[in-house]
Every structure is written in C-alpha cells, then in structure tokens.
C-alpha cells in the first residue's frame, strides 16, 4: 500500500479549508472583528477556528436578556 494521498482527498480538504476561511473572513468583516486574522487562521486547520469563532467571538450560546 502506498503512502501517497489521493488527489481527490487533497482537493476535498483544500476546498473545506478555503470555504471555512472565506466564511470566517466575510462574517468577521460584517461584524467588525479582526477579519484578516480569522481568514488566515481558517486556512490553517479545520474545524477548530470556526468553533472558536462561533463560541468566543460571536458568543452564540449567551443568554438573551430581554
């Protein structure tokens, strides 16, 4: 068995990283956060940057005080 990665897997992983990076960049820019940082971090690994962004920057689980 070869230790080479299949080209399909490489394209799939690259597409996931690129889509994640674009989402983080655009959403952070819309919400006036450090969008260049989030865009670059989104290119490095998945899915931790998206989870950190949603939990700690967007604070999606905070209590609603109405």
Number of C-alpha atoms within 10 A of each C-alpha: 3 5 5 6 8 9 8 9 10 10 11 11 13 13 13 15 19 17 15 22 26 17 16 26 21 15 17 20 15 10 11 9 14 12 19 15 13 23 23 16 19 25 19 14 15 15 12 12 20 17 11 12 17 14 13 11 12 14 11 10 9 9 7 5 4 3
